Structure formats: C-alpha cells, structure tokens
Amino acid sequence: MVSTSFNKEKLIPLDGTWEFYESQLYDQEQFERGISKNPKYIEVPGTWSTEAEKSGSGTYRLVIQNVPTDQVLGIKKQNIRSASKIFINGKLVSEEGFVAKQQTNYTEGNIPKLIFFQPDKEQLEIIIQVTDFSYNSAGISNSIYFGEQDVLVSESFKHVIFELGILAILLTIGMLYIFLYLFVERYRRKEFFILAFALSCIFFALVNLCLSERTILYLIPSLSFEALFKIKDTSIFLATISLILIVTQIDQRLLNPLFKNVLIFVYTFYVLVILLTTLNFYHSFLPIFIVLNCFVYLYMMIKMLYFYFKKDVARDYQQKIIMFSMLNINIYNINLLLYSFGFTSKLQLGFLNILFYAIALAIYLTIRVNHSYKRNDLLTHELDVTEQAYLVAQIKPHFFFNTLTSVMSLCYSDGKKAAQLLSHFSSFLRQSFEFNSQEMYVSVEKEIKLLHSYIAIEQARFGEKLQIEFNVDPDALAESILPLSIQPLVENAINHGICPKEDFSIIRVSINKIHSHLVVTVYDTGVGIPSNKISELLGMSNQKERGIGIANINRRLTKYYDTQLIIESKLGSWTKVSFEIPLHS
C-alpha cells in the first residue's frame, strides 16, 4: 500500500514492493471475495521467476491511498513483458496482447501508453495481470509512473522530442553518407567504409525507434507488435554486421578474417531466423545473441586498446576518435543489455552514446576523406608533372636531327648564322626542359618565348618559304596556360601544312584576352586537311605517330579546362586551329 502526496510531487514512480500472485490471473472481484491469500511480495520494476523458468503468468497488485478525486490522473505504462491487463478500481483500462496461463492461448503485446482516469474515491487499487512466454525476464521491466494528466503528457512529450531529435540526427547522417556513397563514383569504388557507416547509423536509429517511448508507433500507428519487435531485433544485428565491417576496414588486425566471416555468417543466419519465424521461436535464442553482441563489442574494444598502447605503434588523434567512438558503442550496448534483462529502465544515456558514436565516426570519416583527397591531389600532381616530362621527351628526334644537320651545313658556309641557330636551339631546349615541378602552368609570355626559339630554328631551315606573324594581346602575357599547348600546334602547321607545299606560306599566331577567357588561334596557308580526317586528329588513335600533336593537346585541354580544340580547314588553301580556356582568377 502506497500513500501519495500530490502537493509535493506531481509525478510519482510506483517503484517498490507490490503484491504478486505467481501463476494466477486475478481480478478485483476475486480479491474482494478473498480468493487470494498469502501473496508473495516482489520489487517493481523487476522480474519474477518460476521453478522451471522465468516465464509464465502472474498478477501484480498495489493499493494507493490519499488520491485526489477532483482532477484527472493517469499512469504511464512503459514495458510490461509481454502481455498485460491493467485494472484500476475494478475497471479494465488497458489490454496489451492476450494474457493466458497456457502458452497456446497467449498473444504478445507490449506498447508504452498513457492511461487517464478520474478516481471516485481516495483509494486506488491497481491490478496488473501479466503473461510472458517470450522472454527469460518476464514482469514489469520499467517503472510505472502515476501523476496528474498534464504532467504525464508533458514528460512523455519531452522524452519523445528528445528521442526524435537524436533519431533525426542519426538518420540524417546515415542518409547523407549513403547518397555520398551512391552518387560519388570514387567512394563507391574505394570507400566501402562509408556505406557500412551509413547503414550502421540507420540500423541503430531503427533500434532506438523501437525502444523506450517506441517512437516508431507515433510515425506508424498501425504497426503490429510482432512487426515492431522484428524491426528492432533485425536492426540490432544488422547494425552489428555493419560495425564489424567498419572496424575491419579501420584496422584488419582487430578481427581475424576467419572470425569476422564466421560472425557475419552467424548474425546473418539469425537475422533470417528473425524474419522467417515467429516471435516466440526466435526470442528463445535472443538472450544468447544479445550476450554475443556484448562480447563482440568488448572484444573489438580490447583489441583496439591493445594496439593503441602497443609501444611500436604510432598513435595519432584519429585513433583517439575511433577509441572514443568504440567506447560509446560499448556503453550503448551494455545499456541495451541491461535494459533487455530488466536491470535498468532508462535508455537516455544509450541514446546519447549512439549519437556520440555517429558524430565521432563522421568526424573520423571526414578526416579520412580529406587525407584521401590530399593524397590523390599529390599523386595527381606527380602524375601531371610526369606527363609534362613525358611531353618534353616526346619532342620528335627528327627535329633535333634536322636542326643539327642545318647547323653542320651552315658551319661550312655561314659560321655566324650557325652560331645564331645553335643559340636558338639552346634556348629552345632550356625552356622546354626547365618546367618547375611544383607548377602545372606557365605564363603566356614564357610559352611565346619558347615558340619564338622554335620558329627561329624552323625559319633557318625553310628560309623565305616560311613567314610567321604574331598578334598577341599585351594583357594576355601574364596569364597562365598549360606548357607546350601552342608550340605543338605551330609544329603541326609547319610539318603537315607548310612542308608539303612548295610555294610561300604564312602562319599567324593570335592570342587574345576576351573578358574572362583566353583565345588562342594558329592559322596557316598550307595544304589544308580533308574533312574526314579532322575527327581523327582530335581522337586518340595513331597518337604515337603524331607525338605531342593535336590529339595530345586536345586531351589535356579536356582534362584541365573541360574544353576542346576547334579545327577548321579548306583543302588546298588554309587551316585554323583554335581553343578557348577560362582564365585563372
């Protein structure tokens, strides 16, 4: 018997000693007839045990004195395993599932709810009939709260908002990383960690949706009791599978590959059992897997601690983040274990722990992705530098031979001109090979100087047959451009446009700064290009034959500027090759 004091407390947990009648299902009429004698006393919240196992039927009874009769009161039922009937002053006010002494007649039903009433007398008799053949921890597992209507509603609302807030964050993190994994090809190919982490957040969110206030019922009111428990239980073990995949991707030493595969197989098998069998059947194995979960989580944590404190292993802040995340997931799992066996009625700490786990791993993942980007940028830069060196190495040997041959012939006829030619050749080679390995671009002015050196050599070979005209915007000289992006166009114009032609030819090089773009044009009055060959020139076929020519430049323009060469030509008359690139801000 309990005496209340509503002047001091508006919300009272009905914790303490209740009358308990094991294996009996009594109602108020039977109590009034005096049928119930020699009650057993049991602590609430808590569980009862029979001689055979912790299941069966029983009746709880509590009498409350000094109850106000001038206001609406209520009780908050949280977790009574697993079917129950609640009577208040002889009136049936709640029925969850179907209570019965025999398992064949019993139906599970355990949904948190608020029950309101206005008592007609100052004494309140609460009788709760309970049946459980599903858990090994039957009984009133969580506190029953008694109080005024508005206080009960307010407190329940606060808990629901708290849980929904955490769930919203978990689901947002999970969905964000799922979209990142699905729509960013690079992550889909290389970062399976992202998908495993995203799924773990979603599965843990689903677990929490089905616990405590069972918020999922506010979202899906028609959800059946069996469906709710199947969602919760499958999510628990799918979350564990996701965590195993996360941990082994962080450090493969934490779980032996064979042990990892066995665990994944066992958990997957049990998930299928949950989905394909009845609640009563798979619940008989649930405690084993809950304990296994606790062991696996602790084992991974201990292994992580071992490698962290190992002397020959370097420690950094990323490992500390992982340790913090694993600590929170272990606290959450222990909280869930205690809740499942009825040793605690509160899950708020666990909810916060799973949120800290998700945030910590999200931070770790952000750092990991950032480092990955930096590594890729470094590798890309090194590749680009290698490519530039390769382009220089591709300068056709016959150009060297032709130049040296011209120098040799001039040595006999015109020594001064031979010296000038060697000076131009030396300048060309120096500028070609002196690319700064830390910079991917050169100034237009530097590219023009290289081009002048090259043209001086070619004019020494072709003489009056070749004339070069420049139209360079002075404002464009300081702008940046990919090295060797103009000279090869002039080289192609000379070798394939001018060389086959016997009479006088002109090459015009135009570089103009137009608004925020640089427009480069190389025009020649050579033999022209057949229209059916233009598309081939822009492709990658026969690239070896063209060296660092048209296709190579076109590929680099596409890669670095997302633009392409434009080739226009009239056969036997002229050819114009141009491109337009955005200027660096």
Backbone torsions as a table, in degrees:
resi	resn	phi	psi	omega
1	MET	NA	134.5	-177.2
2	VAL	-121.8	138.1	175.5
3	SER	-108.2	131.8	-175.3
4	THR	-100.8	159.5	175.7
5	SER	-137.2	84.5	-175.7
6	PHE	-69.9	-13.6	177.2
7	ASN	-70.2	-27.9	-179.1
8	LYS	-99.8	-41.3	-174.9
9	GLU	-123.7	126.2	179.5
10	LYS	-94.1	-12.5	-179.4
11	LEU	-139.1	117.2	-172.9
12	ILE	-121.1	121.8	172.8
13	PRO	-74.4	128.1	-178.7
14	LEU	-84.5	50.3	179.0
15	ASP	-84.8	149.1	178.0
16	GLY	133.7	-152.5	-174.0
17	THR	-92.1	125.6	175.8
18	TRP	-115.6	154.6	168.5
19	GLU	-69.8	142.6	179.4
20	PHE	-140.3	131.5	-179.8
21	TYR	-117.7	101.5	-173.7
22	GLU	-72.3	138.1	177.4
23	SER	65.4	14.4	179.6
24	GLN	-123.4	148.0	176.3
25	LEU	-122.0	90.1	-176.3
26	TYR	-99.2	149.4	171.1
27	ASP	-117.7	-178.1	-173.7
28	GLN	-63.9	-37.2	-178.8
29	GLU	-60.9	-39.8	179.6
30	GLN	-68.6	-35.7	176.6
31	PHE	-66.2	-39.2	-179.9
32	GLU	-66.6	-31.5	178.0
33	ARG	-78.4	-6.4	178.5
34	GLY	76.8	22.3	-178.0
35	ILE	-71.2	-27.2	-177.1
36	SER	-92.5	123.6	-179.9
37	LYS	-133.6	157.6	176.9
38	ASN	51.4	60.8	-179.9
39	PRO	-68.6	155.1	171.6
40	LYS	-95.4	146.8	-179.9
41	TYR	-108.1	136.6	-172.8
42	ILE	-139.2	148.2	-179.2
43	GLU	-82.5	137.0	175.3
44	VAL	-122.2	129.9	0.0
45	PRO	-74.7	153.6	-179.3
46	GLY	169.8	-173.0	-178.8
47	THR	-125.2	162.5	174.2
48	TRP	-113.4	165.0	178.4
49	SER	-137.7	139.9	172.5
50	THR	-98.5	176.7	179.8
51	GLU	-65.6	-35.4	-175.4
52	ALA	-84.1	-51.1	-176.2
53	GLU	-162.9	168.7	-178.5
54	LYS	-83.5	67.1	177.3
55	SER	-158.7	175.6	-178.9
56	GLY	123.1	-145.2	-176.9
57	SER	-130.7	160.7	176.9
58	GLY	-173.1	165.2	179.7
59	THR	-126.0	129.6	174.9
60	TYR	-101.0	145.4	178.4
61	ARG	-143.0	135.5	176.7
62	LEU	-143.5	135.3	177.0
63	VAL	-112.1	128.7	179.8
64	ILE	-113.0	131.3	-179.6
65	GLN	-103.0	165.6	175.7
66	ASN	58.9	43.9	179.3
67	VAL	-88.4	128.2	178.5
68	PRO	-66.5	141.1	-177.7
69	THR	-108.4	3.3	-174.9
70	ASP	-102.5	14.9	-179.2
71	GLN	-150.9	163.1	178.9
72	VAL	-81.3	126.9	179.4
73	LEU	-113.9	178.5	179.6
74	GLY	-166.8	167.3	171.6
75	ILE	-127.5	148.9	176.7
76	LYS	-109.2	110.6	175.7
77	LYS	-88.2	129.5	-177.8
78	GLN	-109.6	-66.9	-172.4
79	ASN	-142.2	98.8	175.4
80	ILE	-117.2	117.3	-173.6
81	ARG	-95.9	127.9	-6.0
82	SER	-127.9	-4.6	171.2
83	ALA	-134.8	144.5	-174.8
84	SER	-152.4	153.7	169.2
85	LYS	-127.3	132.7	179.9
86	ILE	-117.7	125.8	177.2
87	PHE	-114.2	135.8	173.9
88	ILE	-123.8	115.8	-175.9
89	ASN	51.4	44.0	174.7
90	GLY	84.3	-7.3	-178.1
91	LYS	-99.6	129.9	177.4
92	LEU	-72.0	116.1	-177.0
93	VAL	-111.9	-12.6	179.7
94	SER	-157.8	138.9	174.8
95	GLU	-141.2	118.8	179.5
96	GLU	-119.0	120.2	-176.3
97	GLY	69.9	-154.4	179.4
98	PHE	-135.4	114.6	180.0
99	VAL	-78.7	140.5	-179.5
100	ALA	-162.1	154.5	178.4
101	LYS	-78.5	-24.4	-179.5
102	GLN	-105.7	141.2	-177.4
103	GLN	-63.9	-30.5	-178.2
104	THR	-64.6	-27.9	-178.8
105	ASN	-96.3	-6.8	-172.3
106	TYR	-84.3	139.7	175.2
107	THR	-129.2	134.0	-178.9
108	GLU	-73.3	151.5	174.8
109	GLY	-176.4	116.2	-174.2
110	ASN	-151.2	86.4	-177.1
111	ILE	-120.4	129.0	176.1
112	PRO	-60.6	142.8	178.7
113	LYS	-158.4	159.7	173.3
114	LEU	-101.7	133.3	-178.8
115	ILE	-122.3	122.1	-175.3
116	PHE	-114.7	148.9	-178.2
117	PHE	-163.0	162.1	173.7
118	GLN	-121.3	107.9	-176.1
119	PRO	-66.2	149.0	178.8
120	ASP	-102.0	1.8	175.8
121	LYS	-150.8	164.3	-173.2
122	GLU	-77.3	-9.8	177.3
123	GLN	-104.0	132.3	-178.3
124	LEU	-119.2	122.8	178.1
125	GLU	-108.0	119.2	178.9
126	ILE	-108.0	122.3	177.8
127	ILE	-120.7	127.4	-179.4
128	ILE	-125.3	115.3	173.3
129	GLN	-90.1	133.1	-175.5
130	VAL	-132.2	137.6	173.3
131	THR	-132.4	136.9	176.7
132	ASP	-148.7	123.1	171.3
133	PHE	-126.2	17.2	-175.2
134	SER	-107.4	-38.1	-175.9
135	TYR	-108.1	161.6	170.1
136	ASN	-95.8	18.5	178.3
137	SER	-143.7	67.7	-175.7
138	ALA	-78.6	151.7	174.9
139	GLY	132.1	-165.4	178.2
140	ILE	-86.6	99.1	-170.5
141	SER	-81.8	-23.5	-178.4
142	ASN	-129.8	160.0	-177.5
143	SER	-58.7	144.2	168.9
144	ILE	-102.1	126.4	-177.6
145	TYR	-101.7	141.3	-178.4
146	PHE	-126.0	132.3	-179.1
147	GLY	179.4	-170.5	179.8
148	GLU	-72.7	152.2	-174.7
149	GLN	-57.7	-50.4	-174.9
150	ASP	-66.1	-33.7	178.6
151	VAL	-68.6	-44.0	178.4
152	LEU	-60.7	-44.7	-179.9
153	VAL	-63.5	-43.8	-178.6
154	SER	-62.3	-46.6	-179.1
155	GLU	-65.4	-41.6	178.8
156	SER	-63.5	-40.6	179.1
157	PHE	-62.7	-42.4	178.5
158	LYS	-60.1	-43.9	-179.8
159	HIS	-64.6	-41.7	-179.8
160	VAL	-64.5	-43.9	178.8
161	ILE	-62.8	-42.7	177.9
162	PHE	-58.1	-48.1	-177.9
163	GLU	-68.9	-40.9	178.9
164	LEU	-64.2	-36.5	178.0
165	GLY	-61.8	-46.1	178.8
166	ILE	-66.1	-42.0	179.4
167	LEU	-63.1	-39.8	179.6
168	ALA	-62.5	-40.8	179.2
169	ILE	-66.0	-44.9	179.8
170	LEU	-60.7	-46.7	-178.7
171	LEU	-66.8	-36.7	178.1
172	THR	-63.5	-46.2	177.9
173	ILE	-60.9	-46.0	-178.7
174	GLY	-61.1	-48.6	-178.0
175	MET	-67.6	-37.3	178.9
176	LEU	-58.9	-46.6	-178.2
177	TYR	-75.6	-25.8	173.5
178	ILE	-66.5	-45.2	177.8
179	PHE	-63.3	-39.0	178.0
180	LEU	-60.6	-43.1	-179.4
181	TYR	-68.3	-41.2	-174.8
182	LEU	-73.9	-36.5	-170.5
183	PHE	-104.2	-5.5	174.4
184	VAL	-109.8	106.4	-171.6
185	GLU	-57.5	-37.1	-177.2
186	ARG	-60.9	-41.0	178.5
187	TYR	-70.5	-37.4	-179.4
188	ARG	-62.6	-31.9	-178.8
189	ARG	-85.3	-34.5	-169.0
190	LYS	-119.7	-22.9	-171.7
191	GLU	-116.0	68.3	176.5
192	PHE	-64.5	-22.9	175.3
193	PHE	-50.0	-39.9	-177.2
194	ILE	-62.4	-45.1	-179.5
195	LEU	-66.3	-43.6	179.7
196	ALA	-61.0	-42.5	178.7
197	PHE	-64.7	-45.2	-179.7
198	ALA	-59.9	-44.8	-179.6
199	LEU	-65.4	-38.4	179.1
200	SER	-62.2	-40.5	177.8
201	CYS	-61.8	-42.9	-178.8
202	ILE	-68.4	-42.4	-179.9
203	PHE	-66.5	-41.5	177.4
204	PHE	-65.5	-35.3	176.4
205	ALA	-63.1	-40.9	179.0
206	LEU	-66.4	-37.7	176.2
207	VAL	-59.1	-49.4	-177.8
208	ASN	-66.0	-31.4	176.6
209	LEU	-59.8	-29.2	-175.2
210	CYS	-98.4	1.5	-178.9
211	LEU	-109.4	174.4	174.5
212	SER	52.9	-108.5	-179.7
213	GLU	-76.9	-3.7	-177.7
214	ARG	48.4	59.3	-173.7
215	THR	-59.8	-23.5	-178.9
216	ILE	-58.9	-27.2	-179.0
217	LEU	-73.5	-22.1	173.4
218	TYR	-73.2	-28.4	-179.6
219	LEU	-88.0	-37.1	179.7
220	ILE	-129.4	80.8	-175.0
221	PRO	-60.0	-28.2	-175.6
222	SER	-85.8	2.8	-177.3
223	LEU	-65.5	131.0	-178.6
224	SER	-75.5	160.2	179.4
225	PHE	-60.2	-43.9	-178.4
226	GLU	-65.6	-41.5	179.6
227	ALA	-63.8	-40.1	179.0
228	LEU	-59.2	-47.4	-177.9
229	PHE	-69.9	-32.6	178.0
230	LYS	-69.9	-37.6	175.7
231	ILE	-62.3	-45.8	-179.1
232	LYS	-62.0	-49.6	-172.9
233	ASP	-71.4	-39.9	176.3
234	THR	-65.6	-37.8	-179.5
235	SER	-64.9	-37.2	178.6
236	ILE	-57.1	-47.2	-173.3
237	PHE	-84.7	-27.1	171.7
238	LEU	-68.7	-35.0	175.3
239	ALA	-64.0	-37.9	178.7
240	THR	-66.3	-41.9	176.8
241	ILE	-60.0	-44.1	178.6
242	SER	-60.6	-42.5	-179.7
243	LEU	-64.9	-38.7	177.0
244	ILE	-60.2	-43.6	178.8
245	LEU	-65.1	-38.2	177.9
246	ILE	-62.6	-50.3	-175.5
247	VAL	-62.3	-42.3	-178.4
248	THR	-71.0	-23.6	174.6
249	GLN	-80.4	-27.5	175.0
250	ILE	-70.0	-47.7	-179.6
251	ASP	-153.6	110.4	-176.4
252	GLN	-65.0	-17.9	-179.5
253	ARG	-72.4	-18.1	-175.0
254	LEU	-69.1	-28.2	176.7
255	LEU	-138.2	123.6	174.7
256	ASN	-56.6	135.9	-177.2
257	PRO	-52.3	-40.5	179.4
258	LEU	-66.3	-46.0	178.9
259	PHE	-60.8	-42.9	178.8
260	LYS	-59.2	-48.6	-177.9
261	ASN	-65.2	-37.5	178.4
262	VAL	-64.6	-45.2	179.6
263	LEU	-60.6	-46.2	-179.7
264	ILE	-61.4	-41.1	178.8
265	PHE	-63.4	-46.2	-177.9
266	VAL	-63.1	-46.3	-179.9
267	TYR	-65.5	-41.0	178.7
268	THR	-62.6	-41.9	178.9
269	PHE	-61.3	-43.5	-178.5
270	TYR	-69.7	-33.6	175.2
271	VAL	-60.7	-41.9	177.4
272	LEU	-64.5	-38.2	176.9
273	VAL	-61.9	-43.4	178.8
274	ILE	-59.8	-44.3	-175.9
275	LEU	-71.7	-30.1	-169.9
276	LEU	-104.6	-8.7	-178.2
277	THR	-118.5	176.1	-178.7
278	THR	-79.4	163.6	-179.9
279	LEU	-59.7	-44.9	-177.9
280	ASN	-60.9	-38.3	-176.5
281	PHE	-70.3	-54.2	-173.8
282	TYR	-74.0	-23.1	178.1
283	HIS	-65.7	-25.0	179.0
284	SER	-66.6	-21.5	178.4
285	PHE	-101.5	-9.4	-173.4
286	LEU	-58.5	-43.8	179.8
287	PRO	-58.1	-35.2	179.5
288	ILE	-62.1	-44.4	-177.3
289	PHE	-75.4	-29.9	174.8
290	ILE	-64.0	-43.3	177.8
291	VAL	-66.5	-40.3	177.5
292	LEU	-60.4	-41.4	177.2
293	ASN	-56.9	-47.0	-179.0
294	CYS	-61.1	-42.3	179.0
295	PHE	-63.0	-45.9	-177.9
296	VAL	-63.3	-44.1	-179.3
297	TYR	-63.0	-45.1	179.5
298	LEU	-66.4	-38.6	179.1
299	TYR	-60.4	-46.1	179.3
300	MET	-64.3	-38.0	178.6
301	MET	-64.5	-44.8	-179.5
302	ILE	-64.1	-43.5	178.2
303	LYS	-61.5	-39.5	179.3
304	MET	-65.3	-40.6	176.9
305	LEU	-63.8	-39.8	-179.8
306	TYR	-61.1	-48.2	-178.7
307	PHE	-72.1	-28.4	179.7
308	TYR	-67.9	-41.7	-176.5
309	PHE	-91.9	1.6	176.5
310	LYS	-65.2	133.2	-171.3
311	LYS	-64.6	-34.3	-174.1
312	ASP	-88.3	12.8	-178.8
313	VAL	-113.7	130.1	178.0
314	ALA	-72.3	138.2	-179.7
315	ARG	-111.3	139.2	177.7
316	ASP	-138.7	176.4	-175.3
317	TYR	-67.7	-24.1	178.0
318	GLN	-65.3	-39.5	177.7
319	GLN	-65.0	-35.6	177.9
320	LYS	-65.1	-36.9	177.0
321	ILE	-64.4	-43.7	178.6
322	ILE	-63.2	-42.4	178.4
323	MET	-60.8	-42.9	178.6
324	PHE	-62.0	-42.4	179.9
325	SER	-63.1	-45.2	-179.6
326	MET	-67.6	-34.8	176.7
327	LEU	-61.0	-43.8	-179.5
328	ASN	-67.0	-38.4	-179.3
329	ILE	-69.2	-31.2	176.6
330	ASN	-71.4	-40.9	177.2
331	ILE	-62.6	-42.1	177.7
332	TYR	-59.5	-45.3	-176.5
333	ASN	-67.4	-38.3	177.0
334	ILE	-65.9	-41.0	176.9
335	ASN	-60.0	-42.3	178.8
336	LEU	-66.4	-39.0	178.1
337	LEU	-62.5	-47.6	179.8
338	LEU	-63.5	-37.6	178.6
339	TYR	-66.0	-41.8	-177.8
340	SER	-64.1	-33.8	-179.3
341	PHE	-96.2	8.2	174.0
342	GLY	78.8	16.2	-179.9
343	PHE	-86.9	-11.8	174.9
344	THR	-145.8	151.7	179.9
345	SER	-112.3	1.7	-175.3
346	LYS	-114.9	134.9	178.8
347	LEU	-120.8	5.2	-176.9
348	GLN	-60.5	-40.2	178.2
349	LEU	-61.5	-44.1	179.1
350	GLY	-61.7	-38.5	178.1
351	PHE	-61.6	-43.0	178.6
352	LEU	-66.8	-39.1	179.8
353	ASN	-61.6	-41.1	-179.0
354	ILE	-70.2	-29.5	175.3
355	LEU	-68.5	-43.6	178.0
356	PHE	-62.6	-38.3	176.9
357	TYR	-58.4	-48.3	-176.8
358	ALA	-66.2	-44.0	-179.0
359	ILE	-64.9	-43.2	-179.9
360	ALA	-61.7	-45.1	179.8
361	LEU	-68.7	-32.6	176.3
362	ALA	-64.1	-40.5	177.0
363	ILE	-63.8	-45.3	178.6
364	TYR	-59.7	-43.5	-178.6
365	LEU	-64.9	-38.9	177.5
366	THR	-61.8	-44.7	178.2
367	ILE	-63.4	-42.6	-179.5
368	ARG	-62.4	-45.0	179.6
369	VAL	-65.5	-39.6	178.5
370	ASN	-62.1	-44.1	177.5
371	HIS	-64.1	-38.1	178.6
372	SER	-62.7	-41.7	177.1
373	TYR	-61.4	-43.5	-179.4
374	LYS	-63.3	-42.6	178.2
375	ARG	-62.7	-42.6	-179.9
376	ASN	-66.5	-38.4	177.6
377	ASP	-63.0	-40.8	179.0
378	LEU	-64.4	-44.8	179.5
379	LEU	-65.3	-39.1	178.5
380	THR	-64.0	-41.3	178.6
381	HIS	-62.8	-45.1	179.2
382	GLU	-62.5	-38.0	178.0
383	LEU	-65.6	-41.5	179.0
384	ASP	-63.2	-42.4	178.6
385	VAL	-62.7	-41.4	177.6
386	THR	-62.7	-39.8	178.7
387	GLU	-63.3	-41.6	178.3
388	GLN	-61.7	-42.1	178.5
389	ALA	-63.9	-36.4	178.9
390	TYR	-65.6	-38.8	178.6
391	LEU	-62.3	-41.8	178.3
392	VAL	-63.7	-41.9	-179.3
393	ALA	-66.0	-20.4	-178.2
394	GLN	-82.9	-4.8	178.0
395	ILE	-54.3	124.8	-167.8
396	LYS	-59.5	130.1	178.9
397	PRO	-56.6	-32.3	-177.0
398	HIS	-65.9	-24.2	174.8
399	PHE	-65.3	-41.7	176.3
400	PHE	-62.2	-47.0	-177.3
401	PHE	-62.0	-45.3	-179.7
402	ASN	-61.1	-41.9	-179.6
403	THR	-64.5	-47.3	-179.2
404	LEU	-64.5	-35.6	177.4
405	THR	-64.1	-42.4	178.3
406	SER	-62.3	-40.7	179.4
407	VAL	-62.9	-42.8	-179.0
408	MET	-62.6	-43.3	-179.0
409	SER	-67.1	-36.7	179.8
410	LEU	-71.5	-25.8	179.4
411	CYS	-59.5	-29.5	-179.0
412	TYR	-86.9	-27.3	-173.7
413	SER	-109.4	-34.9	-175.5
414	ASP	-149.0	86.6	-176.3
415	GLY	-60.5	-38.6	-179.6
416	LYS	-63.6	-42.5	-180.0
417	LYS	-68.9	-35.4	177.3
418	ALA	-62.5	-40.2	178.6
419	ALA	-64.1	-40.9	178.1
420	GLN	-62.7	-41.6	-179.6
421	LEU	-64.2	-42.5	177.2
422	LEU	-63.3	-35.0	178.7
423	SER	-64.8	-44.2	177.4
424	HIS	-63.7	-40.8	-179.0
425	PHE	-64.5	-42.0	178.1
426	SER	-63.1	-42.7	179.3
427	SER	-63.9	-41.2	179.8
428	PHE	-62.3	-46.8	-179.1
429	LEU	-64.6	-42.3	-178.9
430	ARG	-61.4	-46.3	-178.8
431	GLN	-69.2	-32.3	-179.4
432	SER	-69.3	-34.8	-172.8
433	PHE	-101.0	2.1	-174.5
434	GLU	-101.7	23.3	178.9
435	PHE	-58.7	131.9	177.2
436	ASN	-71.7	122.3	-175.6
437	SER	-66.7	-13.1	179.1
438	GLN	-93.5	-6.4	-177.2
439	GLU	-125.8	134.4	-179.2
440	MET	-93.6	-8.8	-175.7
441	TYR	-126.6	156.4	174.1
442	VAL	-125.8	165.4	177.8
443	SER	-75.7	155.2	175.9
444	VAL	-60.4	-36.5	-179.9
445	GLU	-60.0	-42.1	179.7
446	LYS	-67.9	-37.8	178.0
447	GLU	-65.8	-36.6	178.2
448	ILE	-66.6	-40.4	177.5
449	LYS	-60.1	-43.1	177.0
450	LEU	-60.7	-42.6	-178.8
451	LEU	-64.6	-40.4	178.3
452	HIS	-61.2	-42.7	179.4
453	SER	-63.5	-41.8	179.8
454	TYR	-64.1	-45.3	-177.3
455	ILE	-64.9	-37.9	178.8
456	ALA	-58.9	-38.0	178.8
457	ILE	-67.9	-46.2	-177.4
458	GLU	-66.6	-35.0	179.0
459	GLN	-68.4	-29.6	175.4
460	ALA	-65.4	-30.6	179.4
461	ARG	-80.0	-46.1	-173.0
462	PHE	-91.3	-18.7	177.6
463	GLY	64.1	-135.2	-174.6
464	GLU	-70.4	-12.6	-178.2
465	LYS	-67.5	-25.3	-174.1
466	LEU	-117.9	128.1	174.7
467	GLN	-127.1	132.9	-179.2
468	ILE	-113.3	132.0	176.7
469	GLU	-121.0	136.1	179.8
470	PHE	-114.0	138.3	172.7
471	ASN	-133.7	88.8	-173.2
472	VAL	-114.5	123.9	176.5
473	ASP	-68.5	121.2	-179.5
474	PRO	-56.7	-31.5	179.6
475	ASP	-69.4	-15.4	-177.8
476	ALA	-88.3	-13.5	-172.6
477	LEU	-62.6	-34.1	-176.9
478	ALA	-85.2	-7.9	-178.7
479	GLU	-73.7	159.4	-177.5
480	SER	-95.7	149.7	-179.9
481	ILE	-152.1	155.6	175.4
482	LEU	-64.5	134.6	178.6
483	PRO	-64.8	152.3	-179.9
484	LEU	56.2	41.1	177.4
485	SER	-107.4	-12.6	178.2
486	ILE	-111.1	-44.1	-177.5
487	GLN	-54.8	-43.8	179.0
488	PRO	-62.2	-30.3	178.0
489	LEU	-67.2	-40.9	176.8
490	VAL	-66.6	-41.2	178.7
491	GLU	-59.6	-44.1	178.1
492	ASN	-64.4	-38.8	178.5
493	ALA	-61.7	-40.9	-180.0
494	ILE	-69.5	-50.8	-172.7
495	ASN	-71.1	-37.1	-173.9
496	HIS	-108.7	-13.9	179.7
497	GLY	-107.7	-46.6	-174.7
498	ILE	-87.9	-44.7	-174.1
499	CYS	-54.8	-45.0	-179.5
500	PRO	-68.5	-13.2	-175.3
501	LYS	-94.5	138.2	-175.0
502	GLU	-87.2	-31.4	-175.4
503	ASP	-91.6	-176.9	-176.4
504	PHE	-61.3	138.5	-179.4
505	SER	-138.3	156.7	-178.8
506	ILE	-124.6	141.2	170.6
507	ILE	-121.2	126.0	179.0
508	ARG	-112.7	125.1	177.8
509	VAL	-109.3	118.4	-179.8
510	SER	-118.5	131.7	176.2
511	ILE	-133.1	114.6	-175.0
512	ASN	-128.6	142.4	175.2
513	LYS	-98.8	111.2	-177.8
514	ILE	-119.1	108.2	-176.9
515	HIS	56.0	-116.8	-176.4
516	SER	-104.5	20.6	-178.7
517	HIS	-129.7	155.0	174.8
518	LEU	-110.5	126.0	-178.0
519	VAL	-113.0	120.8	-178.5
520	VAL	-114.8	131.0	-179.8
521	THR	-134.8	133.2	173.0
522	VAL	-120.8	114.7	-176.4
523	TYR	-115.6	134.7	175.7
524	ASP	-134.0	153.3	178.1
525	THR	-101.8	47.5	-177.7
526	GLY	-90.5	-150.8	-172.3
527	VAL	-80.6	-9.7	-179.8
528	GLY	80.6	175.2	-177.4
529	ILE	-128.7	131.4	175.0
530	PRO	-59.8	141.8	-175.3
531	SER	-60.2	-32.3	-178.5
532	ASN	-75.5	-8.1	-179.3
533	LYS	-97.3	-15.4	-174.9
534	ILE	-63.3	-45.3	179.9
535	SER	-64.0	-33.1	177.4
536	GLU	-66.9	-38.5	179.7
537	LEU	-61.1	-34.9	-178.4
538	LEU	-82.5	-11.5	180.0
539	GLY	-85.6	-169.0	-176.3
540	MET	-107.9	-2.6	-179.7
541	SER	-71.0	148.9	179.5
542	ASN	54.8	31.8	-176.9
543	GLN	-64.5	-33.4	-178.4
544	LYS	-61.1	-36.2	-178.6
545	GLU	-68.9	-27.9	-176.5
546	ARG	-97.5	-3.1	177.8
547	GLY	58.1	-126.9	-178.3
548	ILE	-92.9	35.8	-173.4
549	GLY	-81.6	-144.8	-169.6
550	ILE	-56.3	-52.5	-174.8
551	ALA	-61.9	-38.3	-179.0
552	ASN	-65.1	-45.5	177.9
553	ILE	-63.5	-42.2	-179.8
554	ASN	-60.4	-40.3	179.1
555	ARG	-65.0	-41.9	-179.5
556	ARG	-69.6	-37.4	176.7
557	LEU	-62.1	-39.9	178.5
558	THR	-66.0	-41.8	-176.7
559	LYS	-67.4	-45.8	-171.4
560	TYR	-96.4	-23.8	-175.8
561	TYR	-125.0	-6.2	-175.9
562	ASP	56.6	41.7	176.5
563	THR	-137.3	174.9	-176.9
564	GLN	-140.5	164.6	173.5
565	LEU	-70.3	147.5	172.6
566	ILE	-116.1	121.6	-178.2
567	ILE	-114.2	124.8	174.9
568	GLU	-124.7	141.2	-177.0
569	SER	-157.6	149.2	171.2
570	LYS	-121.9	119.0	-173.7
571	LEU	-58.6	129.0	179.0
572	GLY	80.5	4.3	-174.5
573	SER	-132.0	-57.4	-175.2
574	TRP	-161.2	165.6	175.4
575	THR	-144.6	137.3	176.1
576	LYS	-128.0	123.7	176.6
577	VAL	-117.1	126.7	-176.9
578	SER	-141.5	159.7	172.5
579	PHE	-151.5	156.5	-178.7
580	GLU	-128.8	127.8	-178.5
581	ILE	-127.1	147.2	176.0
582	PRO	-71.7	145.3	179.2
583	LEU	-83.7	145.4	176.2
584	HIS	-69.6	135.3	-179.8
585	SER	-77.6	NA	NA
